[in-house]
Amino acid sequence: MVDNETTRFEMGADNSREAREIMREVLAALREKGYNPVNQLVGYFLSGDPTYITNYKGARAVIRRMERDELLENIIKEYITGI
């Protein structure tokens, strides 16, 4: 039997301001070190491996201040509101 129901995924509190600041800091560090931020962030989000994020300027610790799913939620919200 195939289940045709869509599973709902709901997130908690609005933490978009914190997510935006985290992403600003991490993006700046990745760019300054010459990395492609898209490639590095995709690697991090898919694998959960923090070594995709540089330690430069504490970026690895910064990105770990928030769970990956929470960051992704905020990134997707930002993208969707821009369409």
N, C-alpha and C positions, 0 to 999 in steps of 0.2 A: 504494500500500500504506500502510495506517495503522498506526502503531506504538502499541500498547496498553500498553506498559510505562511505569510511573511512574519519572520521573527522581528519583534520591535527591540530597538536598542536605544536606551535613554540615558543621557548623561546628567550629572549633578549640577552644582552651582556654576554660575557664569564666572569664568576666570580668564576671560579674553584679554584683559589688560596685562595680566601676568604672562600669558602665552605670547602675546605680541612682544613684550620686553625680552623674554627668553629668546625668541626667534631673531630679534634684532641683534642681540649680543652674539649669538651663535653664528649667524650669517656674516657679521662683520669679521669675526675671527677666522672663519673658513675662507672668506675672500682675501683677507690680509695675508694668509698663508699660501694663497694661490690654488686652493682647492675649488672644484666645481661644487657649489653648495647643493644643487639638485641631486647629483650623484651621491654625495655623502649622506644627505638626509634620507634619501630613499633607502640606502643601505642600512642606515640606523633604524628607520621605522620598520622595515621588513624583517630585519634580523634581531633587533633588540641589542645589538652589540655596540656599546658606547665607543669602541675604538674607531668607528667611522667618523667620530667628531674629534677634532683636534683638542689637545690640552692647552693650546695657546690661549692666553688670557682667561684661563679657567673655563673655557667653553664646554668642555665635557661635563664638568660639575654643574654648570648652568643648565644644560639641557636636561639633566637628570632631576632638576627641582620639580618637574612635573611629569606625570606618567605619559607614556607615548600615546595612548588612546586619547587622553585629554588634549594633548598638543594637536593631534590629527583632527580631532573634532573642531578645534578652533581654526585650524588652517582651512578645513573644508568649508566652515561657515563663512570665513573671509572670502574665499573663492566664489562661493555661491552668491553672496550678496553683491559681488562685482559683476555678475553676468547680467 
